[in-house]
Amino acid sequence: MKVEVVGRKLIKPSTPTPENLNKYNLSLTDELSPPMNVPIILFYTCSHDDTEKSKRNSCLEESLAKILSQFYPFAGRYIKNDHLVDCSDQGAEFVEAQVVDDVHLLDFIAQVKPDQLSDLLPRDPCAVDDITDPLLSIQLMTFTCGGLAIGVSMSHRIADAESMATLVAAWAMANKYSTEEKFIISPSFDSPILFPSKKMDVGLGIDVPRTRDPSIVAKRIVFKKEAIASLKAGTRSGGGSRVHVVCALIAKVLIGVDRARKGEWRGCVIAQAVNIRKRTIPPLAKHSCGNLAAQAVIKCEAASDINDLGFQDLVDKLGDAIHKTSADCARILGDQGDGGHNILVDPVINLIDTIVSDEMSVLFFSDWTKCKFYEVDFGWGKPIWTSIETMPSENLTVLMDNREGDGIEAWVHLNKKDMPYLEQDEELKSLVA
């Protein structure tokens, strides 16, 4: 698919950021986040002629400028040495592009491969943390049929997927209800106050090239409601959340992949990010922005018998770990000692140490199913599909909703040498055939 960029500009907040907000310090949780851009792509079947398209894009610019007055850190620039964002209204990147080939949006979605989705985003996922890098970049991609893909890249340095969902929802509301102030979402940027910076090495010292690693590839695995029902039926209780059973199955398969590649069972660590916003006491503000997650971690020792580590065991272990982390989150704000700090920091440092040692495999899971991206309506209807792109993280699985809200699309990232083992797994093939 041939793509042509027809315009690129910086959108500044419609109201200048006050001087007392010109410096936004990183929080402790920001410092623990990997250096990368977080992506989302929203696909719409809207049909506009050239005049309507120009008006539509102008409205999107205006509504973006309007919400940036509230989401002001995303219009700034990250100053790495100072551990802060300079909020001098440098602007968010806004790109207009079009598909040159005669490609219909629905045909593209039906046949797309993960590595083709990068054309729909304005920035490489690894192009971050430089003083000139926008913290928020948006691309409007128009297909020849009139369909539209809105690609959003947001720096993980100051935000997670939930923060991105909040900004996108606010932007859509501001665009759809442009004359009604009551529909504007009011974000909170209190995380640097709640979790003050420790001046830790950003990204825990992990250096990431500014271009994607071609050895990391992604596969989208679609679990329909029938497949999830079958997985639940295979548990002891016959229930559980769709996220837990899908994570457990993928973890089981990936453990098998690692064993096949290494020729032995060397044990593994499984980590799932847990949103802390509603789990602290008191809960954080409804639209809190920042990196606000703790890691629920389970360790499966190599000394254990791999044959005894079945699907049910992984369902139980994941459920127990998430329950424990959720309970720990309730203590984060109230602990006056190092307890709150340890809940957030220790699991991440231990994960990094395990990755560096390469003694065990490390599997990461990130649950985006509650981000409500399928509810994002800019005024011409809800998206027909939402996706990410290939992310620069090996052994990462991102879980997203399907359009109906009863299934899961799992984006599994592996080294391309490992992907054939995943694709040949018989249990997985039987569920998603």
N, C-alpha and C positions, 0 to 999 in steps of 0.2 A: 504494500500500500504506500503510495507516494503522498507525502504531506508537504504543504507549503505554509510557512509562517507569513502572515500578511500584516501583522502589527505587534509591537511590543512596547509597553510603557510601564511606568510606575504610578500606582494609585496611592495617593496620600490621604490621611484622614480628613474628612470634610471640616472638622473642627480641630485646630492645632492642639497637640498634647500639652497640658500645663507644665510649667517648669519643674514643679515639685514631683512630677511623674517621669521626668526625663531619664532617670536611671532605674532600671528594673533588675534587681539582683537575682542571680540564680538561686534556686532553693537546693537543699540537700538532695531531694529526689531528682531534680534536673541534672545534678552532677553525676548521678548514677546511670543516666540514660545513654544509650549508644549514639555515636555521631552518624546520623542518617536523616533523610527526609521520610516522613510518613505520608503515604499516598492514598488517595481515593479517587475513583473515576465514576461519575454518574452519567447514565445514558438515557436520553430522552428522544421520543419519536415526534417531537414538535416539528411543524412544517411552517417555515417563514420564507417569504420572498426576500429579495435583496433589501428593499426598503424596511420591511419588518425586522429583518435580521440586524440591520444597523441600529434601529431603535431599540431592539432587545438588548444588544450588546452595550449600548449607551446607558440603558437603565441598570444593567448589571454593574457597570462601572460606578454609577452614582450610588447604588445601594451598598456596594462594597466600601466605598469611601465613607459612607454614613456609619456603618458598623465598626470600621477601623478606629473611629473616635473612641469607642468603648473597648475594642480589642487592640489597644494601642501598642503593646509589645510586638505584635506581629507586623507592624509597619516600621520596626526599628532594625538595628543591626547588632549582631553578637560581637562583643569584645572579649576574646578568649582569655587574654592575660588578666583581665579585671574581673572575670566571672560575672559579667553583667551584660544587659542589653541596653544599648544607647537608643533611647526612644525619642529621636529627633525628627520623626516623621519622614524618614528616608523613603518609605513607601513599599507596598506589596507589588510584586511583579504580576503584570496582566498581559497575557499573550492571546492573540487571535490567530487561528490557523484554519486551514481547510484541507479536505481530502481532494487531491487532484484526480485520482482515478475514479472511475464510475463504480463506486462501492456503496451498496445499500447498507444502512446501519444494521438492520436485522440479519443480513447475510454475514456481516462482519462479526456480530456477536455469536452467531451459530458456529462459525468456523475459527474463531480467534484462538491463537496460542498465547500463553503468558508472555513470551518474549516480544510479542507484537504490541503489547499495551504501553510500552514505554513511549511510543510516538504520541500518545494522548496526554502525556504529562510534560510540564514545562521544564523540569529539572531532573538531572541524574540523581538517584537516591543517595549517592555518596557525596554530592557537591554541597557540603555543609561546613559550618564553623569558620569560614573565611570572613574577614571584616566586610567584604563586598557582597556576600551571599544574602539575598532576601530570605527572611524567615518564613514568608508565605508567598507562594507562587501559584498562579491560576492560569489555566489554558482552556479556551473555548475552541473546540474542534467541530467544524460544521461538515457534515457529509453531503454528498451530491444530492441525496434524496431529501435533504432538509433536516435530517436527524442531527442531534447535538450530543457531544460528550464534553462534560465539564470535568477537567482534571485538576486536582488540588494537591500540592506538595507543601507540607508544613514541617519545619525543622523539629526533630525530636529533642533538640537541646532544651526547648522550653514548653513542649506540649506532647501529649499522648493522643491516642485515637479518640478518646472521649472528648478531649478539648477540641479536636478537629471537628467532631460531630456537632459540638455546641456552636462553633463559629459558622459552619456551613448552614445549620438550621437557622441561626440568626440572620445570615445573609439572605437566605431564601425568604424568610418572613419579611425582612426589610424591603425586598424586591416585590413581593406579592402584595403587601399592604403598605405601599410607599407613603400613604398619607395618614396612616394610623399608628401613632407612636406607641400605643398600648401593646402592640404585637412585638416590640423589640425586646430581645432577650438581653438581660443585664449580666455580664460575666463577672466572676470574682478572680482576682489575682493575688490571693492571700498566702499562697504556698511558701514564698520566701520568708514570711513572718512566722508561719506555723512550723516550718521546717528550715531554719536558717542554714545558710551555706557553711560548709566546713572547709571550704577552699580545697576540696579534693581534686586530684587530677581528673579533669573532665573525661568521661568515658573510661575511667579507671585505667588510663594509660594505653588503651587500645588504639593503634594507629590504623586508620582505614583510608585506602586510596580514594581519590576523588572521582574515580570511574568504577563502574560495577565490575565485579569479578566474573568473567564469563564461565568459570567452572561451576558457579552456583545457578541452578535451574529450578523452576517451579512447576508444580502440577496441580491443577484444580480438580479436586475430587468432590463430586456432588452426591450428598446423602439425602435422598428423598425421604418423605415421612414414613414410607413403608420400610425402608432400610433402618431408620432409627427405631421404629417399632420392633423390628426384628432384633436389634441390638439390646433394647430394653428387655425384651422377652427372655434374653439369654442371661440376664442378671439374676441374682438370688432373690431380690425383692420384686423383680418384674417391672421395675420403674427406674427412677433416677432421672436426672436432667439429660437432655439431648447432648449438651456440651460434654458432660462427664463421660457418656458412653462413647461418643465419637473420639474424644481425646484418648480414652483407654485403648480403643481399637488401633488408632494410628500409632500410639506408643508401642503397642504389642508388635505391630508390623515393623516399625523402625528398629526395635530391638533385634528383630530377626534379620533386618537388612545389615545392621552393624555386625552381627555375628557371622553372617555369610561373607561379608567383605573382609573381616579380620581373621576369620577361621577359628574364632573362639568367643566364648561369652566373657566379656571383660567388665560387666556391670554398667549401670547407667544412672544418670541423674535426670529427673524430669522436673521442669519448672513451669508453673503457670502463673501468669500475672493476675493479681487480684485487685480490682478497683477498690480503693479505700474510701471513696467519697461518702458513701452511706454507712460505712462500717465503723467510723471513728465515733467517739462520744465526747462532745456532741458531734453530730454529722457535719461534714463540710457543707458550704453553701451549694445550692442545687446546681449552679452553673460554674463550679470551680474549674479553672483552667490551670494547666501545668502538668507535670508528670506525677500522677497521683496513683501509684500502684505499689503493692508489695508482692514479693515472690513467694508463692507456695511451692515448697521443694520436697521431693521424695527421692530417696537414694536406694537403689537396688544393687546390693553388693554382688560382686562376681563370685563370691564364695557360695552364694545360694544356687540352687538347682534351677537353671533356666526353664526346665520343663514344668517346674512347679509355679512359675510366674505366669499365670493365665490371665485371661480377660477380666474375670471377676476380681482377681487380686489387684489388678491395676485400677479398676473402678473403685474398689475400697480404699486403696492407698491415695488415689487422687482426691477422693471425697474427704478423707481424714485430713489430708494436708491443707485443703482449702478451708475446711471447718476450723482447723487450728489457726491458720493465718487470719481468718476473719475474726476469730476471738482475740487474737493478738492486736489487731487493728483497733479494737475498742480501748486499748491501753496507750496508744501512741501519743495522744494529746495530753493525757493525764499524768504520764510518767515523768517525774521531775528529774530523774537520773538519766542514765544512758539507755534505759530500756527501750524507749521509743526509737532512738537512733539505731540500736542494735536490730530491732525488728525490720527496719528498712535497709540497713547497710550490710549486715553480716551475710544474709543469703546471697546477695549479689557478689560480694567479694569471694565467697566460697565457690560460686559458680565460675567466676573468672579464673580462680586458681585451678579448678578442675579442667577447664578448657585448655589452659596453658600446659598442664601436666600431660594431657592426652591419655590419662590412665583409664578414663571411663568416657563413654559417650554422653553428651549433654543434649537433651531435647527440650526445646522451648515451645510453649503454647500461649497464644494471645487470643482472647475471646472478644470479638467485636460484635457479637450478635445483639447486644443491647444498644448499639449506637444509632439505630433507627434511620439509617441512610435511605431506606426505601420510603420514608415519609417526607423527604426533602422536595418541596414543591415551590418552584420559583414563580408560579403563576400559569404554567402551561401543563400541569399534571405531574404525577409522581414518576420517578425513574422506572424504566422497564428492566434495568440490570444495574448492579453496582459491582465494582471490582477493585482490586489493587493491581500492582505490577509485581514483577520479580524483585524481591527485596534482598539486600546484601547480607543476609544472615543464614548461614548453613544450619540445617536441623531446626528451622523455625516453621511452625504451623500456625497460620492465622485462620480463625474460624469466623465466617460471616453468615448472615441470614441468606436464605433464598427469598425470592420475591413473595412467595406465599406465606413466609414466616413460620413454616412448620418443618423445614429441612435445614441443612447446613451445607455451605460450600467451604471445603477445607483447602487452603492454599499451602501445600507442603513444599518446603525449600530444602533441596539436597545438593550435594556434589553430583555433577552429572554422571560420574562413574557409579554412583549408588542408585540412581533413578531406575535403571532396569530391574533391580531387585524389588523395588516397590511395585512396579508395574506388573511383575510376575506373581505377586502374592495372590494365592487362590481365594482365600477368605475375602480379601478386599474386592477382588474381581467379581465374586458372586453377589456381593452386596450392592455394588454400584454399576452393574452391567446394564 
